[in-house]
Amino acid sequence: MKKITVENFDGTKEEVELVNAFDVKDLNRNFVILSKGESLGEGMSKVYISEVIEENLGVYKLVGITDESVWDKVKQAMKEIVQGGETA
């Protein structure tokens, strides 16, 4: 998996794994699935899903998903990726 560096709100930087990147055409928005290598046990890993917004040319911001209807569409897109075997 590809490693990327993200900057946290407190200014610290953290290297994370980019698990997948995808768009939700109905919303015309882009999303990423990231991992910090945290285990949930039983072979499961904790992942983070965020919207990606380009603030300036080549500078991106990760935004949490707070709208339930957006979250429903993101979950549906992730199901389609898993069923179709697509990757970033």
Backbone as XML, in Angstrom:
<?xml version="1.0"?>
<chain id="A" units="angstrom">
  <residue number="1" name="MET">
    <atom name="N" x="0.838" y="-1.187" z="0.000"/>
    <atom name="CA" x="0.000" y="0.000" z="0.000"/>
    <atom name="C" x="0.877" y="1.242" z="0.000"/>
  </residue>
  <residue number="2" name="LYS">
    <atom name="N" x="0.329" y="2.280" z="-0.550"/>
    <atom name="CA" x="1.051" y="3.545" z="-0.631"/>
    <atom name="C" x="0.982" y="4.272" z="0.713"/>
  </residue>
  <residue number="3" name="LYS">
    <atom name="N" x="2.103" y="4.810" z="1.145"/>
    <atom name="CA" x="2.157" y="5.610" z="2.372"/>
    <atom name="C" x="2.056" y="7.079" z="1.996"/>
  </residue>
  <residue number="4" name="ILE">
    <atom name="N" x="1.266" y="7.825" z="2.774"/>
    <atom name="CA" x="1.171" y="9.265" z="2.595"/>
    <atom name="C" x="1.344" y="9.932" z="3.953"/>
  </residue>
  <residue number="5" name="THR">
    <atom name="N" x="1.692" y="11.194" z="3.944"/>
    <atom name="CA" x="1.843" y="11.953" z="5.184"/>
    <atom name="C" x="0.673" y="12.921" z="5.302"/>
  </residue>
  <residue number="6" name="VAL">
    <atom name="N" x="0.024" y="12.902" z="6.465"/>
    <atom name="CA" x="-1.065" y="13.835" z="6.732"/>
    <atom name="C" x="-0.654" y="14.736" z="7.887"/>
  </residue>
  <residue number="7" name="GLU">
    <atom name="N" x="-1.158" y="15.957" z="7.848"/>
    <atom name="CA" x="-0.890" y="16.897" z="8.931"/>
    <atom name="C" x="-2.126" y="16.984" z="9.802"/>
  </residue>
  <residue number="8" name="ASN">
    <atom name="N" x="-1.952" y="16.731" z="11.090"/>
    <atom name="CA" x="-3.055" y="16.768" z="12.044"/>
    <atom name="C" x="-3.394" y="18.205" z="12.425"/>
  </residue>
  <residue number="9" name="PHE">
    <atom name="N" x="-4.527" y="18.387" z="13.103"/>
    <atom name="CA" x="-4.970" y="19.716" z="13.516"/>
    <atom name="C" x="-3.948" y="20.435" z="14.384"/>
  </residue>
  <residue number="10" name="ASP">
    <atom name="N" x="-3.188" y="19.678" z="15.173"/>
    <atom name="CA" x="-2.200" y="20.293" z="16.066"/>
    <atom name="C" x="-0.869" y="20.585" z="15.366"/>
  </residue>
  <residue number="11" name="GLY">
    <atom name="N" x="-0.813" y="20.337" z="14.051"/>
    <atom name="CA" x="0.393" y="20.624" z="13.283"/>
    <atom name="C" x="1.365" y="19.467" z="13.180"/>
  </residue>
  <residue number="12" name="THR">
    <atom name="N" x="1.141" y="18.393" z="13.946"/>
    <atom name="CA" x="2.019" y="17.232" z="13.850"/>
    <atom name="C" x="1.726" y="16.486" z="12.547"/>
  </residue>
  <residue number="13" name="LYS">
    <atom name="N" x="2.738" y="15.797" z="12.040"/>
    <atom name="CA" x="2.573" y="15.035" z="10.814"/>
    <atom name="C" x="2.633" y="13.556" z="11.133"/>
  </residue>
  <residue number="14" name="GLU">
    <atom name="N" x="1.876" y="12.789" z="10.364"/>
    <atom name="CA" x="1.757" y="11.358" z="10.627"/>
    <atom name="C" x="1.743" y="10.605" z="9.295"/>
  </residue>
  <residue number="15" name="GLU">
    <atom name="N" x="2.489" y="9.518" z="9.220"/>
    <atom name="CA" x="2.483" y="8.689" z="8.026"/>
    <atom name="C" x="1.393" y="7.639" z="8.164"/>
  </residue>
  <residue number="16" name="VAL">
    <atom name="N" x="0.542" y="7.525" z="7.145"/>
    <atom name="CA" x="-0.563" y="6.571" z="7.143"/>
    <atom name="C" x="-0.548" y="5.811" z="5.818"/>
  </residue>
  <residue number="17" name="GLU">
    <atom name="N" x="-1.269" y="4.708" z="5.776"/>
    <atom name="CA" x="-1.394" y="3.933" z="4.550"/>
    <atom name="C" x="-2.654" y="4.357" z="3.807"/>
  </residue>
  <residue number="18" name="LEU">
    <atom name="N" x="-2.508" y="4.618" z="2.513"/>
    <atom name="CA" x="-3.648" y="4.915" z="1.655"/>
    <atom name="C" x="-4.204" y="3.580" z="1.179"/>
  </residue>
  <residue number="19" name="VAL">
    <atom name="N" x="-5.326" y="3.165" z="1.758"/>
    <atom name="CA" x="-5.921" y="1.878" z="1.428"/>
    <atom name="C" x="-6.635" y="1.966" z="0.083"/>
  </residue>
  <residue number="20" name="ASN">
    <atom name="N" x="-7.398" y="3.036" z="-0.120"/>
    <atom name="CA" x="-8.134" y="3.218" z="-1.365"/>
    <atom name="C" x="-8.562" y="4.673" z="-1.488"/>
  </residue>
  <residue number="21" name="ALA">
    <atom name="N" x="-8.738" y="5.109" z="-2.712"/>
    <atom name="CA" x="-9.287" y="6.432" z="-3.005"/>
    <atom name="C" x="-10.374" y="6.223" z="-4.055"/>
  </residue>
  <residue number="22" name="PHE">
    <atom name="N" x="-11.485" y="6.902" z="-3.899"/>
    <atom name="CA" x="-12.601" y="6.706" z="-4.825"/>
    <atom name="C" x="-13.469" y="7.949" z="-4.860"/>
  </residue>
  <residue number="23" name="ASP">
    <atom name="N" x="-14.279" y="8.045" z="-5.911"/>
    <atom name="CA" x="-15.222" y="9.150" z="-5.994"/>
    <atom name="C" x="-16.637" y="8.592" z="-5.917"/>
  </residue>
  <residue number="24" name="VAL">
    <atom name="N" x="-17.536" y="9.446" z="-5.443"/>
    <atom name="CA" x="-18.956" y="9.108" z="-5.430"/>
    <atom name="C" x="-19.592" y="10.033" z="-6.452"/>
  </residue>
  <residue number="25" name="LYS">
    <atom name="N" x="-19.909" y="9.464" z="-7.610"/>
    <atom name="CA" x="-20.385" y="10.264" z="-8.735"/>
    <atom name="C" x="-21.668" y="11.032" z="-8.411"/>
  </residue>
  <residue number="26" name="ASP">
    <atom name="N" x="-22.570" y="10.414" z="-7.645"/>
    <atom name="CA" x="-23.826" y="11.088" z="-7.276"/>
    <atom name="C" x="-23.568" y="12.387" z="-6.513"/>
  </residue>
  <residue number="27" name="LEU">
    <atom name="N" x="-22.465" y="12.431" z="-5.784"/>
    <atom name="CA" x="-22.140" y="13.601" z="-4.962"/>
    <atom name="C" x="-21.090" y="14.498" z="-5.614"/>
  </residue>
  <residue number="28" name="ASN">
    <atom name="N" x="-20.393" y="13.971" z="-6.632"/>
    <atom name="CA" x="-19.279" y="14.682" z="-7.260"/>
    <atom name="C" x="-18.227" y="15.057" z="-6.211"/>
  </residue>
  <residue number="29" name="ARG">
    <atom name="N" x="-17.903" y="14.064" z="-5.345"/>
    <atom name="CA" x="-16.930" y="14.253" z="-4.270"/>
    <atom name="C" x="-15.963" y="13.075" z="-4.244"/>
  </residue>
  <residue number="30" name="ASN">
    <atom name="N" x="-14.765" y="13.313" z="-3.699"/>
    <atom name="CA" x="-13.728" y="12.289" z="-3.592"/>
    <atom name="C" x="-13.504" y="11.910" z="-2.133"/>
  </residue>
  <residue number="31" name="PHE">
    <atom name="N" x="-13.200" y="10.619" z="-1.923"/>
    <atom name="CA" x="-13.025" y="10.093" z="-0.576"/>
    <atom name="C" x="-11.792" y="9.187" z="-0.529"/>
  </residue>
  <residue number="32" name="VAL">
    <atom name="N" x="-11.237" y="9.006" z="0.669"/>
    <atom name="CA" x="-10.117" y="8.092" z="0.874"/>
    <atom name="C" x="-10.402" y="7.196" z="2.068"/>
  </residue>
  <residue number="33" name="ILE">
    <atom name="N" x="-9.779" y="6.021" z="2.023"/>
    <atom name="CA" x="-9.773" y="5.100" z="3.159"/>
    <atom name="C" x="-8.324" y="5.021" z="3.599"/>
  </residue>
  <residue number="34" name="LEU">
    <atom name="N" x="-8.057" y="5.366" z="4.865"/>
    <atom name="CA" x="-6.700" y="5.392" z="5.407"/>
    <atom name="C" x="-6.575" y="4.417" z="6.568"/>
  </residue>
  <residue number="35" name="SER">
    <atom name="N" x="-5.359" y="3.943" z="6.799"/>
    <atom name="CA" x="-5.081" y="3.062" z="7.927"/>
    <atom name="C" x="-3.838" y="3.565" z="8.656"/>
  </residue>
  <residue number="36" name="LYS">
    <atom name="N" x="-3.885" y="3.486" z="9.972"/>
    <atom name="CA" x="-2.722" y="3.808" z="10.803"/>
    <atom name="C" x="-2.073" y="2.529" z="11.330"/>
  </residue>
  <residue number="37" name="GLY">
    <atom name="N" x="-2.510" y="1.379" z="10.822"/>
    <atom name="CA" x="-1.962" y="0.099" z="11.257"/>
    <atom name="C" x="-2.509" y="-0.362" z="12.596"/>
  </residue>
  <residue number="38" name="GLU">
    <atom name="N" x="-3.659" y="0.170" z="12.997"/>
    <atom name="CA" x="-4.259" y="-0.200" z="14.282"/>
    <atom name="C" x="-5.117" y="-1.457" z="14.122"/>
  </residue>
  <residue number="39" name="SER">
    <atom name="N" x="-4.939" y="-2.403" z="15.013"/>
    <atom name="CA" x="-5.673" y="-3.660" z="14.956"/>
    <atom name="C" x="-6.932" y="-3.588" z="15.812"/>
  </residue>
  <residue number="40" name="LEU">
    <atom name="N" x="-7.999" y="-4.193" z="15.302"/>
    <atom name="CA" x="-9.232" y="-4.339" z="16.074"/>
    <atom name="C" x="-9.384" y="-5.764" z="16.584"/>
  </residue>
  <residue number="41" name="GLY">
    <atom name="N" x="-8.349" y="-6.591" z="16.356"/>
    <atom name="CA" x="-8.403" y="-7.987" z="16.759"/>
    <atom name="C" x="-9.037" y="-8.840" z="15.681"/>
  </residue>
  <residue number="42" name="GLU">
    <atom name="N" x="-8.865" y="-10.149" z="15.805"/>
    <atom name="CA" x="-9.440" y="-11.120" z="14.875"/>
    <atom name="C" x="-9.123" y="-10.802" z="13.418"/>
  </residue>
  <residue number="43" name="GLY">
    <atom name="N" x="-7.915" y="-10.283" z="13.154"/>
    <atom name="CA" x="-7.498" y="-10.000" z="11.783"/>
    <atom name="C" x="-8.107" y="-8.753" z="11.167"/>
  </residue>
  <residue number="44" name="MET">
    <atom name="N" x="-8.796" y="-7.962" z="11.959"/>
    <atom name="CA" x="-9.446" y="-6.743" z="11.456"/>
    <atom name="C" x="-8.569" y="-5.530" z="11.762"/>
  </residue>
  <residue number="45" name="SER">
    <atom name="N" x="-8.557" y="-4.572" z="10.843"/>
    <atom name="CA" x="-7.805" y="-3.330" z="11.030"/>
    <atom name="C" x="-8.762" y="-2.151" z="11.092"/>
  </residue>
  <residue number="46" name="LYS">
    <atom name="N" x="-8.427" y="-1.183" z="11.918"/>
    <atom name="CA" x="-9.213" y="0.042" z="12.004"/>
    <atom name="C" x="-8.856" y="0.916" z="10.797"/>
  </residue>
  <residue number="47" name="VAL">
    <atom name="N" x="-9.870" y="1.458" z="10.124"/>
    <atom name="CA" x="-9.649" y="2.353" z="8.993"/>
    <atom name="C" x="-10.397" y="3.658" z="9.222"/>
  </residue>
  <residue number="48" name="TYR">
    <atom name="N" x="-9.963" y="4.680" z="8.513"/>
    <atom name="CA" x="-10.561" y="6.008" z="8.592"/>
    <atom name="C" x="-11.023" y="6.396" z="7.200"/>
  </residue>
  <residue number="49" name="ILE">
    <atom name="N" x="-12.239" y="6.914" z="7.086"/>
    <atom name="CA" x="-12.773" y="7.344" z="5.808"/>
    <atom name="C" x="-13.009" y="8.843" z="5.884"/>
  </residue>
  <residue number="50" name="SER">
    <atom name="N" x="-12.469" y="9.566" z="4.903"/>
    <atom name="CA" x="-12.596" y="11.021" z="4.877"/>
    <atom name="C" x="-12.875" y="11.501" z="3.466"/>
  </residue>
  <residue number="51" name="GLU">
    <atom name="N" x="-13.530" y="12.640" z="3.382"/>
    <atom name="CA" x="-13.661" y="13.326" z="2.097"/>
    <atom name="C" x="-12.363" y="14.075" z="1.842"/>
  </residue>
  <residue number="52" name="VAL">
    <atom name="N" x="-11.968" y="14.164" z="0.587"/>
    <atom name="CA" x="-10.755" y="14.875" z="0.199"/>
    <atom name="C" x="-11.167" y="16.102" z="-0.596"/>
  </residue>
  <residue number="53" name="ILE">
    <atom name="N" x="-10.717" y="17.269" z="-0.134"/>
    <atom name="CA" x="-11.016" y="18.536" z="-0.817"/>
    <atom name="C" x="-9.697" y="19.193" z="-1.182"/>
  </residue>
  <residue number="54" name="GLU">
    <atom name="N" x="-9.572" y="19.609" z="-2.447"/>
    <atom name="CA" x="-8.367" y="20.315" z="-2.876"/>
    <atom name="C" x="-8.534" y="21.788" z="-2.511"/>
  </residue>
  <residue number="55" name="GLU">
    <atom name="N" x="-7.742" y="22.257" z="-1.537"/>
    <atom name="CA" x="-7.820" y="23.650" z="-1.088"/>
    <atom name="C" x="-7.090" y="24.583" z="-2.041"/>
  </residue>
  <residue number="56" name="ASN">
    <atom name="N" x="-5.900" y="24.193" z="-2.426"/>
    <atom name="CA" x="-5.074" y="24.928" z="-3.384"/>
    <atom name="C" x="-4.518" y="23.889" z="-4.342"/>
  </residue>
  <residue number="57" name="LEU">
    <atom name="N" x="-3.943" y="24.324" z="-5.425"/>
    <atom name="CA" x="-3.377" y="23.398" z="-6.390"/>
    <atom name="C" x="-2.379" y="22.459" z="-5.714"/>
  </residue>
  <residue number="58" name="GLY">
    <atom name="N" x="-2.718" y="21.171" z="-5.660"/>
    <atom name="CA" x="-1.832" y="20.174" z="-5.063"/>
    <atom name="C" x="-1.863" y="20.096" z="-3.552"/>
  </residue>
  <residue number="59" name="VAL">
    <atom name="N" x="-2.711" y="20.892" z="-2.888"/>
    <atom name="CA" x="-2.833" y="20.871" z="-1.428"/>
    <atom name="C" x="-4.249" y="20.394" z="-1.082"/>
  </residue>
  <residue number="60" name="TYR">
    <atom name="N" x="-4.308" y="19.293" z="-0.348"/>
    <atom name="CA" x="-5.589" y="18.664" z="-0.053"/>
    <atom name="C" x="-5.901" y="18.681" z="1.437"/>
  </residue>
  <residue number="61" name="LYS">
    <atom name="N" x="-7.189" y="18.693" z="1.731"/>
    <atom name="CA" x="-7.670" y="18.694" z="3.111"/>
    <atom name="C" x="-8.576" y="17.478" z="3.290"/>
  </residue>
  <residue number="62" name="LEU">
    <atom name="N" x="-8.415" y="16.766" z="4.415"/>
    <atom name="CA" x="-9.302" y="15.659" z="4.756"/>
    <atom name="C" x="-10.420" y="16.182" z="5.647"/>
  </residue>
  <residue number="63" name="VAL">
    <atom name="N" x="-11.656" y="15.839" z="5.292"/>
    <atom name="CA" x="-12.824" y="16.344" z="6.008"/>
    <atom name="C" x="-13.678" y="15.164" z="6.452"/>
  </residue>
  <residue number="64" name="GLY">
    <atom name="N" x="-14.067" y="15.174" z="7.709"/>
    <atom name="CA" x="-14.923" y="14.115" z="8.230"/>
    <atom name="C" x="-16.302" y="14.140" z="7.596"/>
  </residue>
  <residue number="65" name="ILE">
    <atom name="N" x="-16.943" y="12.992" z="7.561"/>
    <atom name="CA" x="-18.286" y="12.865" z="6.981"/>
    <atom name="C" x="-19.295" y="12.982" z="8.116"/>
  </residue>
  <residue number="66" name="THR">
    <atom name="N" x="-20.076" y="14.051" z="8.106"/>
    <atom name="CA" x="-21.043" y="14.282" z="9.179"/>
    <atom name="C" x="-22.489" y="14.141" z="8.720"/>
  </residue>
  <residue number="67" name="ASP">
    <atom name="N" x="-22.734" y="14.241" z="7.429"/>
    <atom name="CA" x="-24.091" y="14.153" z="6.881"/>
    <atom name="C" x="-24.452" y="12.679" z="6.658"/>
  </residue>
  <residue number="68" name="GLU">
    <atom name="N" x="-25.534" y="12.226" z="7.264"/>
    <atom name="CA" x="-25.934" y="10.823" z="7.192"/>
    <atom name="C" x="-26.241" y="10.377" z="5.761"/>
  </residue>
  <residue number="69" name="SER">
    <atom name="N" x="-26.837" y="11.236" z="4.940"/>
    <atom name="CA" x="-27.143" y="10.844" z="3.562"/>
    <atom name="C" x="-25.860" y="10.692" z="2.738"/>
  </residue>
  <residue number="70" name="VAL">
    <atom name="N" x="-24.862" y="11.536" z="3.002"/>
    <atom name="CA" x="-23.558" y="11.401" z="2.341"/>
    <atom name="C" x="-22.910" y="10.100" z="2.792"/>
  </residue>
  <residue number="71" name="TRP">
    <atom name="N" x="-22.938" y="9.828" z="4.081"/>
    <atom name="CA" x="-22.338" y="8.614" z="4.623"/>
    <atom name="C" x="-22.975" y="7.375" z="4.000"/>
  </residue>
  <residue number="72" name="ASP">
    <atom name="N" x="-24.304" y="7.382" z="3.820"/>
    <atom name="CA" x="-24.984" y="6.241" z="3.193"/>
    <atom name="C" x="-24.465" y="6.007" z="1.776"/>
  </residue>
  <residue number="73" name="LYS">
    <atom name="N" x="-24.251" y="7.070" z="1.012"/>
    <atom name="CA" x="-23.750" y="6.934" z="-0.359"/>
    <atom name="C" x="-22.293" y="6.469" z="-0.372"/>
  </residue>
  <residue number="74" name="VAL">
    <atom name="N" x="-21.500" y="6.919" z="0.593"/>
    <atom name="CA" x="-20.105" y="6.480" z="0.699"/>
    <atom name="C" x="-20.062" y="4.985" z="1.029"/>
  </residue>
  <residue number="75" name="LYS">
    <atom name="N" x="-20.897" y="4.542" z="1.966"/>
    <atom name="CA" x="-20.935" y="3.120" z="2.320"/>
    <atom name="C" x="-21.333" y="2.276" z="1.112"/>
  </residue>
  <residue number="76" name="GLN">
    <atom name="N" x="-22.294" y="2.752" z="0.331"/>
    <atom name="CA" x="-22.723" y="2.021" z="-0.859"/>
    <atom name="C" x="-21.581" y="1.935" z="-1.877"/>
  </residue>
  <residue number="77" name="ALA">
    <atom name="N" x="-20.853" y="3.026" z="-2.054"/>
    <atom name="CA" x="-19.720" y="3.028" z="-2.984"/>
    <atom name="C" x="-18.643" y="2.050" z="-2.517"/>
  </residue>
  <residue number="78" name="MET">
    <atom name="N" x="-18.382" y="1.999" z="-1.198"/>
    <atom name="CA" x="-17.389" y="1.070" z="-0.682"/>
    <atom name="C" x="-17.832" y="-0.377" z="-0.898"/>
  </residue>
  <residue number="79" name="LYS">
    <atom name="N" x="-19.104" y="-0.676" z="-0.736"/>
    <atom name="CA" x="-19.626" y="-2.026" z="-0.992"/>
    <atom name="C" x="-19.392" y="-2.410" z="-2.447"/>
  </residue>
  <residue number="80" name="GLU">
    <atom name="N" x="-19.645" y="-1.471" z="-3.357"/>
    <atom name="CA" x="-19.453" y="-1.735" z="-4.784"/>
    <atom name="C" x="-17.979" y="-1.999" z="-5.097"/>
  </residue>
  <residue number="81" name="ILE">
    <atom name="N" x="-17.080" y="-1.268" z="-4.429"/>
    <atom name="CA" x="-15.650" y="-1.483" z="-4.634"/>
    <atom name="C" x="-15.252" y="-2.885" z="-4.177"/>
  </residue>
  <residue number="82" name="VAL">
    <atom name="N" x="-15.742" y="-3.291" z="-3.005"/>
    <atom name="CA" x="-15.419" y="-4.621" z="-2.478"/>
    <atom name="C" x="-15.988" y="-5.714" z="-3.388"/>
  </residue>
  <residue number="83" name="GLN">
    <atom name="N" x="-17.213" y="-5.557" z="-3.815"/>
    <atom name="CA" x="-17.840" y="-6.562" z="-4.663"/>
    <atom name="C" x="-17.206" y="-6.615" z="-6.055"/>
  </residue>
  <residue number="84" name="GLY">
    <atom name="N" x="-16.761" y="-5.451" z="-6.552"/>
    <atom name="CA" x="-16.177" y="-5.414" z="-7.883"/>
    <atom name="C" x="-14.682" y="-5.626" z="-7.892"/>
  </residue>
  <residue number="85" name="GLY">
    <atom name="N" x="-14.046" y="-5.617" z="-6.711"/>
    <atom name="CA" x="-12.620" y="-5.824" z="-6.621"/>
    <atom name="C" x="-11.794" y="-4.648" z="-7.099"/>
  </residue>
  <residue number="86" name="GLU">
    <atom name="N" x="-12.388" y="-3.457" z="-7.181"/>
    <atom name="CA" x="-11.657" y="-2.273" z="-7.644"/>
    <atom name="C" x="-10.695" y="-1.795" z="-6.573"/>
  </residue>
  <residue number="87" name="THR">
    <atom name="N" x="-9.581" y="-1.196" z="-6.991"/>
    <atom name="CA" x="-8.634" y="-0.588" z="-6.076"/>
    <atom name="C" x="-8.198" y="0.754" z="-6.617"/>
  </residue>
  <residue number="88" name="ALA">
    <atom name="N" x="-7.594" y="1.559" z="-5.743"/>
    <atom name="CA" x="-7.130" y="2.879" z="-6.147"/>
    <atom name="C" x="-5.883" y="2.772" z="-6.988"/>
  </residue>
</chain>
